[in-house]
């Protein structure tokens, strides 16, 4: 009984690990059709807070000329 249970547990762990490793590849192929982040919706508060600090080294676009009103 113990050996059979070990095989079942090992199979379950293998299936869980396989799903975890396959998930990034699934998301990458899914995002080719539709973007992961919808640009028509506003960013969540966490993303707007982190925004200025994430792209501090980006020089490809330049500064944003638009002035955003404070809420």
mmJSON file of the N, C-alpha and C atoms, coordinates in Angstrom:
{"data_MODEL":{"atom_site":{
"group_PDB":["ATOM","ATOM","ATOM","ATOM","ATOM","ATOM","ATOM","ATOM","ATOM","ATOM","ATOM","ATOM","ATOM","ATOM","ATOM","ATOM","ATOM","ATOM","ATOM","ATOM","ATOM","ATOM","ATOM","ATOM","ATOM","ATOM","ATOM","ATOM","ATOM","ATOM","ATOM","ATOM","ATOM","ATOM","ATOM","ATOM","ATOM","ATOM","ATOM","ATOM","ATOM","ATOM","ATOM","ATOM","ATOM","ATOM","ATOM","ATOM","ATOM","ATOM","ATOM","ATOM","ATOM","ATOM","ATOM","ATOM","ATOM","ATOM","ATOM","ATOM","ATOM","ATOM","ATOM","ATOM","ATOM","ATOM","ATOM","ATOM","ATOM","ATOM","ATOM","ATOM","ATOM","ATOM","ATOM","ATOM","ATOM","ATOM","ATOM","ATOM","ATOM","ATOM","ATOM","ATOM","ATOM","ATOM","ATOM","ATOM","ATOM","ATOM","ATOM","ATOM","ATOM","ATOM","ATOM","ATOM","ATOM","ATOM","ATOM","ATOM","ATOM","ATOM","ATOM","ATOM","ATOM","ATOM","ATOM","ATOM","ATOM","ATOM","ATOM","ATOM","ATOM","ATOM","ATOM","ATOM","ATOM","ATOM","ATOM","ATOM","ATOM","ATOM","ATOM","ATOM","ATOM","ATOM","ATOM","ATOM","ATOM","ATOM","ATOM","ATOM","ATOM","ATOM","ATOM","ATOM","ATOM","ATOM","ATOM","ATOM","ATOM","ATOM","ATOM","ATOM","ATOM","ATOM","ATOM","ATOM","ATOM","ATOM","ATOM","ATOM","ATOM","ATOM","ATOM","ATOM","ATOM","ATOM","ATOM","ATOM","ATOM","ATOM","ATOM","ATOM","ATOM","ATOM","ATOM","ATOM","ATOM","ATOM","ATOM","ATOM","ATOM","ATOM","ATOM","ATOM","ATOM","ATOM","ATOM","ATOM","ATOM","ATOM","ATOM","ATOM","ATOM","ATOM","ATOM","ATOM","ATOM","ATOM","ATOM","ATOM","ATOM","ATOM","ATOM","ATOM","ATOM","ATOM","ATOM","ATOM","ATOM","ATOM","ATOM","ATOM","ATOM","ATOM","ATOM","ATOM","ATOM","ATOM","ATOM","ATOM","ATOM"],
"id":[1,2,3,4,5,6,7,8,9,10,11,12,13,14,15,16,17,18,19,20,21,22,23,24,25,26,27,28,29,30,31,32,33,34,35,36,37,38,39,40,41,42,43,44,45,46,47,48,49,50,51,52,53,54,55,56,57,58,59,60,61,62,63,64,65,66,67,68,69,70,71,72,73,74,75,76,77,78,79,80,81,82,83,84,85,86,87,88,89,90,91,92,93,94,95,96,97,98,99,100,101,102,103,104,105,106,107,108,109,110,111,112,113,114,115,116,117,118,119,120,121,122,123,124,125,126,127,128,129,130,131,132,133,134,135,136,137,138,139,140,141,142,143,144,145,146,147,148,149,150,151,152,153,154,155,156,157,158,159,160,161,162,163,164,165,166,167,168,169,170,171,172,173,174,175,176,177,178,179,180,181,182,183,184,185,186,187,188,189,190,191,192,193,194,195,196,197,198,199,200,201,202,203,204,205,206,207,208,209,210,211,212,213],
"type_symbol":["N","C","C","N","C","C","N","C","C","N","C","C","N","C","C","N","C","C","N","C","C","N","C","C","N","C","C","N","C","C","N","C","C","N","C","C","N","C","C","N","C","C","N","C","C","N","C","C","N","C","C","N","C","C","N","C","C","N","C","C","N","C","C","N","C","C","N","C","C","N","C","C","N","C","C","N","C","C","N","C","C","N","C","C","N","C","C","N","C","C","N","C","C","N","C","C","N","C","C","N","C","C","N","C","C","N","C","C","N","C","C","N","C","C","N","C","C","N","C","C","N","C","C","N","C","C","N","C","C","N","C","C","N","C","C","N","C","C","N","C","C","N","C","C","N","C","C","N","C","C","N","C","C","N","C","C","N","C","C","N","C","C","N","C","C","N","C","C","N","C","C","N","C","C","N","C","C","N","C","C","N","C","C","N","C","C","N","C","C","N","C","C","N","C","C","N","C","C","N","C","C","N","C","C","N","C","C","N","C","C","N","C","C"],
"label_atom_id":["N","CA","C","N","CA","C","N","CA","C","N","CA","C","N","CA","C","N","CA","C","N","CA","C","N","CA","C","N","CA","C","N","CA","C","N","CA","C","N","CA","C","N","CA","C","N","CA","C","N","CA","C","N","CA","C","N","CA","C","N","CA","C","N","CA","C","N","CA","C","N","CA","C","N","CA","C","N","CA","C","N","CA","C","N","CA","C","N","CA","C","N","CA","C","N","CA","C","N","CA","C","N","CA","C","N","CA","C","N","CA","C","N","CA","C","N","CA","C","N","CA","C","N","CA","C","N","CA","C","N","CA","C","N","CA","C","N","CA","C","N","CA","C","N","CA","C","N","CA","C","N","CA","C","N","CA","C","N","CA","C","N","CA","C","N","CA","C","N","CA","C","N","CA","C","N","CA","C","N","CA","C","N","CA","C","N","CA","C","N","CA","C","N","CA","C","N","CA","C","N","CA","C","N","CA","C","N","CA","C","N","CA","C","N","CA","C","N","CA","C","N","CA","C","N","CA","C","N","CA","C","N","CA","C","N","CA","C","N","CA","C","N","CA","C","N","CA","C"],
"label_alt_id":[null,null,null,null,null,null,null,null,null,null,null,null,null,null,null,null,null,null,null,null,null,null,null,null,null,null,null,null,null,null,null,null,null,null,null,null,null,null,null,null,null,null,null,null,null,null,null,null,null,null,null,null,null,null,null,null,null,null,null,null,null,null,null,null,null,null,null,null,null,null,null,null,null,null,null,null,null,null,null,null,null,null,null,null,null,null,null,null,null,null,null,null,null,null,null,null,null,null,null,null,null,null,null,null,null,null,null,null,null,null,null,null,null,null,null,null,null,null,null,null,null,null,null,null,null,null,null,null,null,null,null,null,null,null,null,null,null,null,null,null,null,null,null,null,null,null,null,null,null,null,null,null,null,null,null,null,null,null,null,null,null,null,null,null,null,null,null,null,null,null,null,null,null,null,null,null,null,null,null,null,null,null,null,null,null,null,null,null,null,null,null,null,null,null,null,null,null,null,null,null,null,null,null,null,null,null,null,null,null,null,null,null,null],
"label_comp_id":["UNK","UNK","UNK","UNK","UNK","UNK","UNK","UNK","UNK","UNK","UNK","UNK","UNK","UNK","UNK","UNK","UNK","UNK","UNK","UNK","UNK","UNK","UNK","UNK","UNK","UNK","UNK","UNK","UNK","UNK","UNK","UNK","UNK","UNK","UNK","UNK","UNK","UNK","UNK","UNK","UNK","UNK","UNK","UNK","UNK","UNK","UNK","UNK","UNK","UNK","UNK","UNK","UNK","UNK","UNK","UNK","UNK","UNK","UNK","UNK","UNK","UNK","UNK","UNK","UNK","UNK","UNK","UNK","UNK","UNK","UNK","UNK","UNK","UNK","UNK","UNK","UNK","UNK","UNK","UNK","UNK","UNK","UNK","UNK","UNK","UNK","UNK","UNK","UNK","UNK","UNK","UNK","UNK","UNK","UNK","UNK","UNK","UNK","UNK","UNK","UNK","UNK","UNK","UNK","UNK","UNK","UNK","UNK","UNK","UNK","UNK","UNK","UNK","UNK","UNK","UNK","UNK","UNK","UNK","UNK","UNK","UNK","UNK","UNK","UNK","UNK","UNK","UNK","UNK","UNK","UNK","UNK","UNK","UNK","UNK","UNK","UNK","UNK","UNK","UNK","UNK","UNK","UNK","UNK","UNK","UNK","UNK","UNK","UNK","UNK","UNK","UNK","UNK","UNK","UNK","UNK","UNK","UNK","UNK","UNK","UNK","UNK","UNK","UNK","UNK","UNK","UNK","UNK","UNK","UNK","UNK","UNK","UNK","UNK","UNK","UNK","UNK","UNK","UNK","UNK","UNK","UNK","UNK","UNK","UNK","UNK","UNK","UNK","UNK","UNK","UNK","UNK","UNK","UNK","UNK","UNK","UNK","UNK","UNK","UNK","UNK","UNK","UNK","UNK","UNK","UNK","UNK","UNK","UNK","UNK","UNK","UNK","UNK"],
"label_asym_id":["A","A","A","A","A","A","A","A","A","A","A","A","A","A","A","A","A","A","A","A","A","A","A","A","A","A","A","A","A","A","A","A","A","A","A","A","A","A","A","A","A","A","A","A","A","A","A","A","A","A","A","A","A","A","A","A","A","A","A","A","A","A","A","A","A","A","A","A","A","A","A","A","A","A","A","A","A","A","A","A","A","A","A","A","A","A","A","A","A","A","A","A","A","A","A","A","A","A","A","A","A","A","A","A","A","A","A","A","A","A","A","A","A","A","A","A","A","A","A","A","A","A","A","A","A","A","A","A","A","A","A","A","A","A","A","A","A","A","A","A","A","A","A","A","A","A","A","A","A","A","A","A","A","A","A","A","A","A","A","A","A","A","A","A","A","A","A","A","A","A","A","A","A","A","A","A","A","A","A","A","A","A","A","A","A","A","A","A","A","A","A","A","A","A","A","A","A","A","A","A","A","A","A","A","A","A","A","A","A","A","A","A","A"],
"label_entity_id":["1","1","1","1","1","1","1","1","1","1","1","1","1","1","1","1","1","1","1","1","1","1","1","1","1","1","1","1","1","1","1","1","1","1","1","1","1","1","1","1","1","1","1","1","1","1","1","1","1","1","1","1","1","1","1","1","1","1","1","1","1","1","1","1","1","1","1","1","1","1","1","1","1","1","1","1","1","1","1","1","1","1","1","1","1","1","1","1","1","1","1","1","1","1","1","1","1","1","1","1","1","1","1","1","1","1","1","1","1","1","1","1","1","1","1","1","1","1","1","1","1","1","1","1","1","1","1","1","1","1","1","1","1","1","1","1","1","1","1","1","1","1","1","1","1","1","1","1","1","1","1","1","1","1","1","1","1","1","1","1","1","1","1","1","1","1","1","1","1","1","1","1","1","1","1","1","1","1","1","1","1","1","1","1","1","1","1","1","1","1","1","1","1","1","1","1","1","1","1","1","1","1","1","1","1","1","1","1","1","1","1","1","1"],
"label_seq_id":[1,1,1,2,2,2,3,3,3,4,4,4,5,5,5,6,6,6,7,7,7,8,8,8,9,9,9,10,10,10,11,11,11,12,12,12,13,13,13,14,14,14,15,15,15,16,16,16,17,17,17,18,18,18,19,19,19,20,20,20,21,21,21,22,22,22,23,23,23,24,24,24,25,25,25,26,26,26,27,27,27,28,28,28,29,29,29,30,30,30,31,31,31,32,32,32,33,33,33,34,34,34,35,35,35,36,36,36,37,37,37,38,38,38,39,39,39,40,40,40,41,41,41,42,42,42,43,43,43,44,44,44,45,45,45,46,46,46,47,47,47,48,48,48,49,49,49,50,50,50,51,51,51,52,52,52,53,53,53,54,54,54,55,55,55,56,56,56,57,57,57,58,58,58,59,59,59,60,60,60,61,61,61,62,62,62,63,63,63,64,64,64,65,65,65,66,66,66,67,67,67,68,68,68,69,69,69,70,70,70,71,71,71],
"pdbx_PDB_ins_code":[null,null,null,null,null,null,null,null,null,null,null,null,null,null,null,null,null,null,null,null,null,null,null,null,null,null,null,null,null,null,null,null,null,null,null,null,null,null,null,null,null,null,null,null,null,null,null,null,null,null,null,null,null,null,null,null,null,null,null,null,null,null,null,null,null,null,null,null,null,null,null,null,null,null,null,null,null,null,null,null,null,null,null,null,null,null,null,null,null,null,null,null,null,null,null,null,null,null,null,null,null,null,null,null,null,null,null,null,null,null,null,null,null,null,null,null,null,null,null,null,null,null,null,null,null,null,null,null,null,null,null,null,null,null,null,null,null,null,null,null,null,null,null,null,null,null,null,null,null,null,null,null,null,null,null,null,null,null,null,null,null,null,null,null,null,null,null,null,null,null,null,null,null,null,null,null,null,null,null,null,null,null,null,null,null,null,null,null,null,null,null,null,null,null,null,null,null,null,null,null,null,null,null,null,null,null,null,null,null,null,null,null,null],
"Cartn_x":[0.823,0.0,0.869,1.987,2.849,3.495,3.931,4.546,3.528,2.315,1.26,0.94,0.899,0.616,1.749,2.99,4.128,4.06,3.648,3.52,2.434,1.331,0.237,0.701,1.399,1.9,2.925,3.824,4.826,4.168,3.148,2.433,1.733,1.147,0.488,1.476,2.632,3.656,4.196,4.371,4.845,3.829,2.552,1.513,1.467,1.59,1.574,2.78,3.961,5.167,5.075,4.532,4.384,3.448,2.353,1.412,2.071,2.851,3.534,4.576,5.269,6.272,5.645,4.485,3.827,3.053,2.701,1.877,2.51,3.797,4.37,4.322,4.532,4.454,3.029,2.058,0.655,0.332,0.773,0.497,1.205,2.397,3.135,2.434,1.927,1.24,-0.136,-0.768,-2.077,-1.941,-0.847,-0.689,-0.323,0.044,0.296,-0.995,-2.109,-3.397,-4.025,-4.015,-4.577,-3.552,-3.44,-2.467,-2.864,-1.863,-2.12,-2.757,-2.292,-2.836,-3.664,-4.908,-5.809,-5.487,-5.022,-4.619,-5.803,-7.018,-8.176,-8.676,-8.253,-8.671,-7.576,-7.949,-6.913,-6.104,-4.892,-4.038,-4.536,-4.335,-4.697,-3.789,-4.209,-3.408,-1.985,-1.784,-0.433,0.472,-0.047,0.76,1.048,0.1,0.349,1.346,1.37,2.341,3.748,3.882,5.19,5.664,4.764,5.081,6.33,6.473,7.648,8.958,8.925,10.155,10.548,9.619,9.914,10.746,10.411,11.094,12.046,12.76,13.644,14.797,15.189,16.302,15.869,14.585,14.091,14.358,14.991,15.287,14.731,13.91,13.46,12.327,11.516,10.354,10.554,11.161,11.352,10.295,10.366,9.412,8.005,7.041,5.644,5.293,4.825,4.513,3.153,2.323,0.974,1.011,0.206,0.118,-1.142,-0.972,-2.084,-2.592,-3.913,-4.444,-4.419,-4.184,-4.219,-5.66,-5.919,-7.283,-7.46],
"Cartn_y":[-1.196,0.0,1.262,1.242,2.408,2.748,1.739,1.984,2.561,2.038,2.532,3.993,4.317,5.696,6.629,6.155,6.963,7.262,6.283,6.485,7.509,7.443,8.407,9.82,9.947,11.261,11.794,10.938,11.357,11.795,11.079,11.453,12.797,13.011,14.29,15.443,15.237,16.279,16.56,15.514,15.688,16.456,16.152,16.87,18.342,18.605,19.979,20.768,20.152,20.814,21.05,20.11,20.27,21.419,21.515,22.614,23.954,23.999,25.238,25.664,24.708,25.026,25.368,24.805,25.057,26.376,26.9,28.108,29.317,29.628,30.777,30.628,29.412,29.204,29.385,28.969,29.167,30.658,31.405,32.842,33.553,33.109,33.739,33.509,32.31,32.051,32.696,32.823,33.478,34.975,35.59,37.035,37.444,36.497,36.849,37.264,36.698,37.017,38.246,38.311,39.451,39.922,41.227,41.712,41.325,41.135,40.763,41.919,43.142,44.329,45.089,45.387,46.121,47.607,48.193,49.6,50.557,50.057,50.95,51.222,50.405,50.595,51.331,52.082,52.737,51.721,52.101,51.222,51.132,50.006,49.91,50.8,51.146,52.052,51.558,50.247,49.743,50.049,49.916,50.157,51.64,52.507,53.938,54.412,53.787,54.159,53.738,52.568,52.042,52.593,53.148,53.556,54.393,55.51,56.347,55.657,54.659,54.024,52.822,52.287,51.094,51.448,52.535,52.888,54.062,54.137,55.269,55.301,54.171,54.147,54.154,54.292,54.244,55.57,55.509,56.739,56.679,55.699,55.516,56.447,56.921,57.728,59.187,59.442,60.811,61.185,62.402,62.819,62.996,62.852,63.012,64.492,65.057,66.484,66.797,65.813,66.043,66.288,67.213,67.522,66.84,66.021,65.283,65.992,66.212,66.894,65.955,66.563,65.769,65.545,64.381,64.071,64.369],
"Cartn_z":[0.0,0.0,0.0,0.734,0.844,-0.506,-1.256,-2.561,-3.538,-3.504,-4.394,-4.078,-2.809,-2.388,-2.826,-2.721,-3.156,-4.655,-5.424,-6.871,-7.18,-6.438,-6.649,-6.273,-5.161,-4.731,-5.731,-6.198,-7.179,-8.486,-8.913,-10.136,-9.953,-8.794,-8.514,-8.502,-7.885,-7.86,-9.262,-10.038,-11.407,-12.246,-12.078,-12.814,-12.389,-11.098,-10.594,-11.113,-11.084,-11.581,-13.085,-13.811,-15.265,-15.596,-14.852,-15.079,-14.758,-13.688,-13.322,-14.339,-14.911,-15.924,-17.273,-17.565,-18.844,-18.849,-17.682,-17.607,-18.304,-18.106,-18.818,-20.335,-20.829,-22.275,-22.785,-22.001,-22.366,-22.421,-21.417,-21.398,-22.55,-22.9,-24.003,-25.328,-25.553,-26.824,-26.841,-25.687,-25.615,-25.865,-25.37,-25.498,-26.923,-27.778,-29.169,-29.862,-29.454,-30.057,-29.424,-28.109,-27.385,-26.359,-26.16,-25.177,-23.755,-22.904,-21.515,-20.76,-21.033,-20.379,-21.403,-21.064,-21.951,-21.847,-22.945,-22.916,-22.914,-23.155,-23.149,-21.734,-20.772,-19.384,-18.617,-17.574,-16.773,-15.97,-15.645,-14.854,-13.42,-12.763,-11.352,-10.509,-9.296,-8.459,-8.209,-8.09,-7.853,-9.04,-10.247,-11.44,-11.619,-11.291,-11.429,-10.391,-9.238,-8.204,-8.613,-9.191,-9.574,-10.911,-11.704,-13.061,-13.234,-12.512,-12.733,-12.384,-11.527,-11.076,-11.935,-12.696,-13.488,-14.713,-15.412,-16.659,-16.483,-15.392,-15.178,-16.171,-16.721,-17.66,-19.115,-19.4,-20.768,-21.468,-22.634,-23.378,-24.804,-25.099,-26.479,-26.876,-25.952,-26.289,-25.912,-24.798,-24.346,-23.322,-22.818,-21.788,-22.36,-21.492,-21.878,-21.822,-22.934,-22.999,-22.383,-22.202,-21.683,-20.175,-19.708,-18.277,-17.75,-16.727,-16.157,-14.908,-14.832,-13.649,-12.429,-11.264,-10.022,-9.63,-9.062,-8.653,-7.194],
"occupancy":[1.0,1.0,1.0,1.0,1.0,1.0,1.0,1.0,1.0,1.0,1.0,1.0,1.0,1.0,1.0,1.0,1.0,1.0,1.0,1.0,1.0,1.0,1.0,1.0,1.0,1.0,1.0,1.0,1.0,1.0,1.0,1.0,1.0,1.0,1.0,1.0,1.0,1.0,1.0,1.0,1.0,1.0,1.0,1.0,1.0,1.0,1.0,1.0,1.0,1.0,1.0,1.0,1.0,1.0,1.0,1.0,1.0,1.0,1.0,1.0,1.0,1.0,1.0,1.0,1.0,1.0,1.0,1.0,1.0,1.0,1.0,1.0,1.0,1.0,1.0,1.0,1.0,1.0,1.0,1.0,1.0,1.0,1.0,1.0,1.0,1.0,1.0,1.0,1.0,1.0,1.0,1.0,1.0,1.0,1.0,1.0,1.0,1.0,1.0,1.0,1.0,1.0,1.0,1.0,1.0,1.0,1.0,1.0,1.0,1.0,1.0,1.0,1.0,1.0,1.0,1.0,1.0,1.0,1.0,1.0,1.0,1.0,1.0,1.0,1.0,1.0,1.0,1.0,1.0,1.0,1.0,1.0,1.0,1.0,1.0,1.0,1.0,1.0,1.0,1.0,1.0,1.0,1.0,1.0,1.0,1.0,1.0,1.0,1.0,1.0,1.0,1.0,1.0,1.0,1.0,1.0,1.0,1.0,1.0,1.0,1.0,1.0,1.0,1.0,1.0,1.0,1.0,1.0,1.0,1.0,1.0,1.0,1.0,1.0,1.0,1.0,1.0,1.0,1.0,1.0,1.0,1.0,1.0,1.0,1.0,1.0,1.0,1.0,1.0,1.0,1.0,1.0,1.0,1.0,1.0,1.0,1.0,1.0,1.0,1.0,1.0,1.0,1.0,1.0,1.0,1.0,1.0,1.0,1.0,1.0,1.0,1.0,1.0],
"B_iso_or_equiv":[0.0,0.0,0.0,0.0,0.0,0.0,0.0,0.0,0.0,0.0,0.0,0.0,0.0,0.0,0.0,0.0,0.0,0.0,0.0,0.0,0.0,0.0,0.0,0.0,0.0,0.0,0.0,0.0,0.0,0.0,0.0,0.0,0.0,0.0,0.0,0.0,0.0,0.0,0.0,0.0,0.0,0.0,0.0,0.0,0.0,0.0,0.0,0.0,0.0,0.0,0.0,0.0,0.0,0.0,0.0,0.0,0.0,0.0,0.0,0.0,0.0,0.0,0.0,0.0,0.0,0.0,0.0,0.0,0.0,0.0,0.0,0.0,0.0,0.0,0.0,0.0,0.0,0.0,0.0,0.0,0.0,0.0,0.0,0.0,0.0,0.0,0.0,0.0,0.0,0.0,0.0,0.0,0.0,0.0,0.0,0.0,0.0,0.0,0.0,0.0,0.0,0.0,0.0,0.0,0.0,0.0,0.0,0.0,0.0,0.0,0.0,0.0,0.0,0.0,0.0,0.0,0.0,0.0,0.0,0.0,0.0,0.0,0.0,0.0,0.0,0.0,0.0,0.0,0.0,0.0,0.0,0.0,0.0,0.0,0.0,0.0,0.0,0.0,0.0,0.0,0.0,0.0,0.0,0.0,0.0,0.0,0.0,0.0,0.0,0.0,0.0,0.0,0.0,0.0,0.0,0.0,0.0,0.0,0.0,0.0,0.0,0.0,0.0,0.0,0.0,0.0,0.0,0.0,0.0,0.0,0.0,0.0,0.0,0.0,0.0,0.0,0.0,0.0,0.0,0.0,0.0,0.0,0.0,0.0,0.0,0.0,0.0,0.0,0.0,0.0,0.0,0.0,0.0,0.0,0.0,0.0,0.0,0.0,0.0,0.0,0.0,0.0,0.0,0.0,0.0,0.0,0.0,0.0,0.0,0.0,0.0,0.0,0.0],
"pdbx_formal_charge":[null,null,null,null,null,null,null,null,null,null,null,null,null,null,null,null,null,null,null,null,null,null,null,null,null,null,null,null,null,null,null,null,null,null,null,null,null,null,null,null,null,null,null,null,null,null,null,null,null,null,null,null,null,null,null,null,null,null,null,null,null,null,null,null,null,null,null,null,null,null,null,null,null,null,null,null,null,null,null,null,null,null,null,null,null,null,null,null,null,null,null,null,null,null,null,null,null,null,null,null,null,null,null,null,null,null,null,null,null,null,null,null,null,null,null,null,null,null,null,null,null,null,null,null,null,null,null,null,null,null,null,null,null,null,null,null,null,null,null,null,null,null,null,null,null,null,null,null,null,null,null,null,null,null,null,null,null,null,null,null,null,null,null,null,null,null,null,null,null,null,null,null,null,null,null,null,null,null,null,null,null,null,null,null,null,null,null,null,null,null,null,null,null,null,null,null,null,null,null,null,null,null,null,null,null,null,null,null,null,null,null,null,null],
"auth_seq_id":[1,1,1,2,2,2,3,3,3,4,4,4,5,5,5,6,6,6,7,7,7,8,8,8,9,9,9,10,10,10,11,11,11,12,12,12,13,13,13,14,14,14,15,15,15,16,16,16,17,17,17,18,18,18,19,19,19,20,20,20,21,21,21,22,22,22,23,23,23,24,24,24,25,25,25,26,26,26,27,27,27,28,28,28,29,29,29,30,30,30,31,31,31,32,32,32,33,33,33,34,34,34,35,35,35,36,36,36,37,37,37,38,38,38,39,39,39,40,40,40,41,41,41,42,42,42,43,43,43,44,44,44,45,45,45,46,46,46,47,47,47,48,48,48,49,49,49,50,50,50,51,51,51,52,52,52,53,53,53,54,54,54,55,55,55,56,56,56,57,57,57,58,58,58,59,59,59,60,60,60,61,61,61,62,62,62,63,63,63,64,64,64,65,65,65,66,66,66,67,67,67,68,68,68,69,69,69,70,70,70,71,71,71],
"auth_comp_id":["UNK","UNK","UNK","UNK","UNK","UNK","UNK","UNK","UNK","UNK","UNK","UNK","UNK","UNK","UNK","UNK","UNK","UNK","UNK","UNK","UNK","UNK","UNK","UNK","UNK","UNK","UNK","UNK","UNK","UNK","UNK","UNK","UNK","UNK","UNK","UNK","UNK","UNK","UNK","UNK","UNK","UNK","UNK","UNK","UNK","UNK","UNK","UNK","UNK","UNK","UNK","UNK","UNK","UNK","UNK","UNK","UNK","UNK","UNK","UNK","UNK","UNK","UNK","UNK","UNK","UNK","UNK","UNK","UNK","UNK","UNK","UNK","UNK","UNK","UNK","UNK","UNK","UNK","UNK","UNK","UNK","UNK","UNK","UNK","UNK","UNK","UNK","UNK","UNK","UNK","UNK","UNK","UNK","UNK","UNK","UNK","UNK","UNK","UNK","UNK","UNK","UNK","UNK","UNK","UNK","UNK","UNK","UNK","UNK","UNK","UNK","UNK","UNK","UNK","UNK","UNK","UNK","UNK","UNK","UNK","UNK","UNK","UNK","UNK","UNK","UNK","UNK","UNK","UNK","UNK","UNK","UNK","UNK","UNK","UNK","UNK","UNK","UNK","UNK","UNK","UNK","UNK","UNK","UNK","UNK","UNK","UNK","UNK","UNK","UNK","UNK","UNK","UNK","UNK","UNK","UNK","UNK","UNK","UNK","UNK","UNK","UNK","UNK","UNK","UNK","UNK","UNK","UNK","UNK","UNK","UNK","UNK","UNK","UNK","UNK","UNK","UNK","UNK","UNK","UNK","UNK","UNK","UNK","UNK","UNK","UNK","UNK","UNK","UNK","UNK","UNK","UNK","UNK","UNK","UNK","UNK","UNK","UNK","UNK","UNK","UNK","UNK","UNK","UNK","UNK","UNK","UNK","UNK","UNK","UNK","UNK","UNK","UNK"],
"auth_asym_id":["A","A","A","A","A","A","A","A","A","A","A","A","A","A","A","A","A","A","A","A","A","A","A","A","A","A","A","A","A","A","A","A","A","A","A","A","A","A","A","A","A","A","A","A","A","A","A","A","A","A","A","A","A","A","A","A","A","A","A","A","A","A","A","A","A","A","A","A","A","A","A","A","A","A","A","A","A","A","A","A","A","A","A","A","A","A","A","A","A","A","A","A","A","A","A","A","A","A","A","A","A","A","A","A","A","A","A","A","A","A","A","A","A","A","A","A","A","A","A","A","A","A","A","A","A","A","A","A","A","A","A","A","A","A","A","A","A","A","A","A","A","A","A","A","A","A","A","A","A","A","A","A","A","A","A","A","A","A","A","A","A","A","A","A","A","A","A","A","A","A","A","A","A","A","A","A","A","A","A","A","A","A","A","A","A","A","A","A","A","A","A","A","A","A","A","A","A","A","A","A","A","A","A","A","A","A","A","A","A","A","A","A","A"],
"auth_atom_id":["N","CA","C","N","CA","C","N","CA","C","N","CA","C","N","CA","C","N","CA","C","N","CA","C","N","CA","C","N","CA","C","N","CA","C","N","CA","C","N","CA","C","N","CA","C","N","CA","C","N","CA","C","N","CA","C","N","CA","C","N","CA","C","N","CA","C","N","CA","C","N","CA","C","N","CA","C","N","CA","C","N","CA","C","N","CA","C","N","CA","C","N","CA","C","N","CA","C","N","CA","C","N","CA","C","N","CA","C","N","CA","C","N","CA","C","N","CA","C","N","CA","C","N","CA","C","N","CA","C","N","CA","C","N","CA","C","N","CA","C","N","CA","C","N","CA","C","N","CA","C","N","CA","C","N","CA","C","N","CA","C","N","CA","C","N","CA","C","N","CA","C","N","CA","C","N","CA","C","N","CA","C","N","CA","C","N","CA","C","N","CA","C","N","CA","C","N","CA","C","N","CA","C","N","CA","C","N","CA","C","N","CA","C","N","CA","C","N","CA","C","N","CA","C","N","CA","C","N","CA","C","N","CA","C","N","CA","C","N","CA","C","N","CA","C","N","CA","C"],
"pdbx_PDB_model_num":[1,1,1,1,1,1,1,1,1,1,1,1,1,1,1,1,1,1,1,1,1,1,1,1,1,1,1,1,1,1,1,1,1,1,1,1,1,1,1,1,1,1,1,1,1,1,1,1,1,1,1,1,1,1,1,1,1,1,1,1,1,1,1,1,1,1,1,1,1,1,1,1,1,1,1,1,1,1,1,1,1,1,1,1,1,1,1,1,1,1,1,1,1,1,1,1,1,1,1,1,1,1,1,1,1,1,1,1,1,1,1,1,1,1,1,1,1,1,1,1,1,1,1,1,1,1,1,1,1,1,1,1,1,1,1,1,1,1,1,1,1,1,1,1,1,1,1,1,1,1,1,1,1,1,1,1,1,1,1,1,1,1,1,1,1,1,1,1,1,1,1,1,1,1,1,1,1,1,1,1,1,1,1,1,1,1,1,1,1,1,1,1,1,1,1,1,1,1,1,1,1,1,1,1,1,1,1,1,1,1,1,1,1]
}}}
